[in-house]
């Protein structure tokens, strides 16, 4: 009976097709795959895939045209090399989604072809948190990749991506985030007592010497965000209350360069908020920060209603541009920069007018399904 039913259904389909057929023979369609994505600068966003596979999505920085994606596991972190040619992701492959042994992998991709080139097994300690750039970083020479762990004990897995193997695990109790030095195999982390820890790897990259800074910030009165901006040889961090902390990692331990309020003279109640909430334009020494009104205890993840352009050299607020619930920012380094901002499943391209105090104007917008846009990365 099932076979007869199938045959009748097939006949009905054929009859319906023939009744609406056009004159002339039907020609087969041939599908092809492009050998490489279109050239030009790219914008990358991460789909965390907390209930299955995730992805790294690639868009044209010129017009936000979708170029393709690279498939990852769940809860992935993304790292794009400075030249934009290689992508890394640390993620977990869940056997049965809700149960079963997980597999933790560092994957390497060729961006031009959007193809995986290498997989390196990681210890089952990966920090499964929302996407943030300081969760996955690389050494100055690009040979090592640092992976944030949390079990909840915190540590950093060191991976030699050239040799394709894990070389060591660096304990970092009470500290989080990975901030690589500009030279050598050294990185720092924010600690829960308001200090920073700095780690200098040994020659085999199996262990590290640890140096502790003096207290930099008050974790109770003025905690800082994990995302940062590399400004020259320093890092710039923003606090929950809108204060700037500029620190130097040029020595064995982090040192405070200066700290000052960014919101003085501004309507009260405005504070930084979002996920990847800061972006730096080197050509003009301008920091762009996502800000939200009616700030209160616990509102630091609130999407931005404005993006502030702030001159770090003169310590002046230049312009406040209204935006729509932005979570993440990145900026180009050009003299006339472009900002890319993520809002939920929407990606914006914002043009900057330096003559108008770095005011922002939206030029393009694209719907970006399957991602929360909590990380946006621009590369050449």
C-alpha positions, 0 to 999 in steps of 0.5 A: 500500500505504501508503494502504491501511494508513493507511485500515485503521488509521483504521477500527480507531481509529474502531471502538475509539472507537465501541465505548466511546462514551457515550450522547449527542453528543460536545461539542467542547472549547474551549481558552482563554488567560488574559489575565493571570496571577493577581495577587499577589507572584511568585517567578521561577526561571531554566531555563538551557536549556544544550541548547536553549531556556530559560525564566523560570518564575513561581510564586505567592509565597503557595502556589508555584502555577505561573503560567506561563513566559516562553521564553528562549534558552540560558544565560539571565540574569534581571533582574526590575524592582523593581515586578515588572512587567517581566522581562529576559533576556540569552541566546543562540539557538544555530543548530544547538545544537552549531554554527552562528552564535549570536544574542545577544539581550536580551529584554523581557517583560511579566510580567502577560501573560508576553509578549515586548514587545521584543528588542534584539540584543547583541554576540556577547560574552555571558558564558555562565555559570550564572545569577547576579543580578550578570550582568544589572543595571539602572541606578537610573533603570531606563533602562539595562540592563548585560550581563556579557560574557566572551570571555574578556576581560571587559566590560559592554554598556550597553543603553538599553532605552527607545530599544531599542539598545546604546549602548556597551561598557565594558572591564573587564579582570580584573573581573567582576560588575555592582553598580549604584549607587543614583544615576546611571549608575555600577556597580562590579565585583570584580577579580581582584587583590582590588580593585573597579573603578567605572565612571561613564558619560559622557552618551552612555553610550558610555564610562566613567571608571574608578576603582580601589579599594584592595585589599579582600580577599585573592584567595588566602587569602579570596576572595569570592562574586559574589552580594551583598546591598544593605544600605542604601547598602552592599554586603555580600559573603561570603567562601569562609571565612565572613567578611563584607565590607561596602563602600560605593559612595557615592563614585567608588571602592569603600571598605571599611566593615568586615570581620569573621568570621561563623563565630567560636565555631561548629563548625569546618568550616562555610562558605558554599556554593551559587550565590545563597547570600545573602538579606537581610531589610531590616526586621530587618537579618538576612542569610540564608546557605547553609552546608555542613559539611566545607568544603575548598578548592573546596567553595564551590559545595556546596549548603547543608545549613543556612541561617543567620540572621545579625544584621548590626547586632549581628553575631550568629548567630541560628539555624541551620535544617537544609535539603536541598541548597539552591543559591539563596535570596531573602527578603521584606522584611516584618517577618515574612519568608518565604524561598524556596529552590531545590534542583535542580528543587525550589522551597521556601517557608520561613516565618520565626519572628522569635520563635524567632530566625528559625528556618525551617519549610517551608510549601510545596514544588513540583517545578520541571521544566527548571531548576536553581533557581540563581537565585530572585527574589521581587517584589511 
